[in-house]
């Protein structure tokens, strides 16, 4: 038999704050019924121990904002990207942590990326926030997104941007590949490396 209660009673039953219930309602996690005067009401008969367990796990999962730049020369860019993530997450009212990496988008062994993947696999992360899609990896980001979907991790990309043409995407991929292998061959700070990268940029 249905027994509808106020949001305060429901919050006490579930062991969460009223603000959390409001957020769950807005996100579609636990949708409330509404009275004619638009007050939230919850059916206690549907608040089962299993639901409480599932929601408590979801409520404990973290929001992670991930930032990355390719080289040490871009440290200032990394700080700006972290500031963008901080401002966005704070504006949404999320409690969050920032994970950052300084390394190529073709490097799968970055410390921050490994920590991020471990958190997703261990069901510790409920939301992933990025400034751009390619911040995770230059190639293979779709695999991470598939893992997020399997673990029910929400993905938020702040700057969707315009879709690049095939030629533009190919040019960016070629530049990334040459940048990585040139740095390995000549050293990232060598004049040969910088000259080669500049020549490739001009050609593309």
C-alpha positions as CSV (number, residue, x, y, z in Angstrom):
1,X,0.0,0.0,0.0
2,X,1.3,3.4,-1.0
3,X,2.3,5.8,1.8
4,X,3.4,9.2,0.6
5,X,5.6,11.3,2.9
6,X,7.3,14.7,2.7
7,X,10.9,15.2,1.4
8,X,12.1,15.6,5.0
9,X,10.7,12.2,6.1
10,X,12.1,10.6,3.0
11,X,15.5,12.1,3.5
12,X,15.6,10.8,7.1
13,X,14.5,7.3,5.9
14,X,17.2,7.2,3.2
15,X,19.9,8.7,5.5
16,X,20.7,11.6,3.1
17,X,20.2,15.3,3.1
18,X,17.1,17.1,1.6
19,X,19.5,18.8,-0.8
20,X,20.6,15.4,-2.0
21,X,17.0,14.3,-2.6
22,X,16.3,17.5,-4.6
23,X,19.4,16.8,-6.7
24,X,18.4,13.2,-7.3
25,X,15.0,14.4,-8.4
26,X,16.4,16.9,-10.8
27,X,18.9,14.3,-12.2
28,X,16.3,11.6,-12.5
29,X,18.1,9.3,-10.0
30,X,15.1,9.2,-7.6
31,X,12.1,11.1,-9.1
32,X,9.5,12.4,-6.6
33,X,5.8,12.6,-7.2
34,X,4.3,16.1,-7.0
35,X,1.3,17.5,-5.2
36,X,-1.1,20.0,-6.9
37,X,1.0,22.7,-5.3
38,X,4.2,21.2,-6.7
39,X,5.6,19.8,-3.4
40,X,7.7,16.7,-3.6
41,X,6.2,13.5,-2.1
42,X,7.8,10.1,-1.8
43,X,6.2,6.7,-1.7
44,X,7.6,4.8,1.3
45,X,6.5,1.5,-0.1
46,X,9.0,1.9,-2.9
47,X,11.9,2.9,-0.6
48,X,13.2,-0.7,-0.1
49,X,16.5,-1.8,1.6
50,X,17.9,-2.6,-1.9
51,X,17.1,1.0,-3.1
52,X,18.7,2.5,0.0
53,X,21.8,0.4,-0.6
54,X,22.0,1.3,-4.2
55,X,21.5,5.0,-3.6
56,X,23.9,5.1,-0.7
57,X,26.6,3.7,-3.0
58,X,25.8,6.2,-5.7
59,X,25.8,9.1,-3.2
60,X,29.2,8.1,-2.0
61,X,30.8,8.1,-5.5
62,X,32.9,11.1,-6.4
63,X,32.9,13.7,-9.1
64,X,36.3,13.8,-10.8
65,X,37.4,16.6,-13.1
66,X,40.3,15.6,-15.3
67,X,42.7,18.0,-16.9
68,X,45.7,17.3,-19.2
69,X,48.2,19.1,-21.4
70,X,50.8,17.5,-23.6
71,X,54.1,19.1,-22.5
72,X,55.9,20.9,-19.7
73,X,55.8,24.1,-21.8
74,X,52.0,24.1,-21.4
75,X,51.9,24.2,-17.6
76,X,50.2,27.6,-17.6
77,X,47.5,26.1,-19.9
78,X,47.1,23.2,-17.4
79,X,46.4,25.7,-14.6
80,X,43.9,27.6,-16.7
81,X,42.1,24.3,-17.6
82,X,42.0,23.3,-13.9
83,X,40.5,26.7,-13.1
84,X,37.8,26.2,-15.8
85,X,36.9,22.8,-14.3
86,X,36.9,24.2,-10.7
87,X,34.5,27.1,-11.7
88,X,32.2,24.8,-13.6
89,X,31.9,22.2,-10.9
90,X,31.5,24.8,-8.2
91,X,28.7,26.5,-10.2
92,X,26.9,23.1,-10.4
93,X,27.2,22.7,-6.6
94,X,29.2,19.5,-6.9
95,X,31.8,18.3,-4.4
96,X,34.7,17.3,-6.6
97,X,38.3,16.4,-7.0
98,X,40.7,17.3,-9.8
99,X,43.1,14.8,-11.4
100,X,45.6,16.2,-13.8
101,X,48.3,14.9,-16.1
102,X,51.2,16.4,-17.9
103,X,51.8,14.1,-20.9
104,X,50.9,13.1,-24.4
105,X,47.4,12.0,-25.3
106,X,49.0,8.9,-26.7
107,X,50.6,7.9,-23.4
108,X,48.4,5.3,-21.7
109,X,50.7,5.1,-18.6
110,X,50.0,8.6,-17.1
111,X,49.7,8.5,-13.3
112,X,46.5,10.5,-13.3
113,X,44.8,8.5,-16.0
114,X,45.6,5.3,-14.2
115,X,44.1,6.7,-10.9
116,X,41.0,7.7,-12.9
117,X,40.6,4.3,-14.5
118,X,41.1,2.6,-11.1
119,X,38.4,4.7,-9.6
120,X,35.9,4.0,-12.4
121,X,36.6,0.2,-12.2
122,X,36.2,0.2,-8.4
123,X,32.9,2.0,-8.6
124,X,34.3,5.0,-6.7
125,X,33.4,7.6,-9.4
126,X,30.0,8.7,-10.3
127,X,30.7,11.7,-12.6
128,X,33.6,12.6,-14.9
129,X,34.0,16.2,-16.0
130,X,36.3,17.2,-19.0
131,X,36.9,20.5,-20.8
132,X,37.2,18.6,-24.1
133,X,36.6,15.1,-25.3
134,X,40.3,14.5,-26.3
135,X,41.6,15.4,-22.8
136,X,41.6,11.7,-21.8
137,X,43.4,10.2,-24.8
138,X,44.1,11.2,-28.4
139,X,43.2,7.7,-29.5
140,X,41.0,5.4,-27.4
141,X,38.9,7.8,-25.4
142,X,35.8,5.9,-26.6
143,X,37.0,2.9,-24.7
144,X,37.1,4.9,-21.5
145,X,33.6,6.3,-22.2
146,X,32.4,2.7,-22.8
147,X,33.8,1.8,-19.4
148,X,32.0,4.8,-17.8
149,X,28.8,3.7,-19.4
150,X,29.2,0.2,-18.0
151,X,29.9,1.6,-14.5
152,X,27.0,4.1,-14.8
153,X,29.4,7.1,-14.7
154,X,28.0,10.4,-15.9
155,X,30.2,12.1,-18.5
156,X,30.2,15.9,-18.7
157,X,32.1,17.6,-21.5
158,X,32.1,21.4,-21.0
159,X,33.2,22.4,-24.5
160,X,31.6,20.3,-27.1
161,X,32.8,22.6,-29.8
162,X,32.1,22.3,-33.5
163,X,32.6,19.0,-35.3
164,X,35.9,19.0,-37.1
165,X,36.1,17.9,-40.7
166,X,37.8,14.6,-41.5
167,X,40.8,16.5,-42.8
168,X,41.2,18.6,-39.7
169,X,40.9,15.6,-37.4
170,X,43.5,13.7,-39.5
171,X,45.8,16.7,-39.4
172,X,45.6,16.9,-35.6
173,X,46.2,13.2,-35.3
174,X,49.3,13.3,-37.6
175,X,50.7,16.2,-35.6
176,X,50.2,14.4,-32.3
177,X,51.9,11.3,-33.6
178,X,54.9,13.2,-35.0
179,X,55.2,15.3,-31.9
180,X,55.5,12.1,-29.7
181,X,58.0,10.3,-31.9
182,X,60.1,13.4,-32.6
183,X,60.4,14.1,-28.9
184,X,61.5,10.5,-28.3
185,X,64.0,10.7,-31.2
186,X,65.5,14.1,-30.6
187,X,64.4,15.1,-27.1
188,X,61.4,17.4,-26.4
189,X,63.5,20.5,-25.9
190,X,66.0,20.0,-28.7
191,X,66.2,22.4,-31.6
192,X,65.8,19.5,-34.1
193,X,62.5,18.5,-32.5
194,X,61.2,22.1,-32.4
195,X,62.2,22.7,-36.0
196,X,60.5,19.4,-37.2
197,X,57.3,20.2,-35.3
198,X,57.1,23.7,-36.7
199,X,57.7,22.4,-40.2
200,X,54.8,19.8,-39.8
201,X,52.5,22.5,-38.4
202,X,53.2,24.7,-41.5
203,X,52.7,21.8,-43.8
204,X,49.4,20.8,-42.3
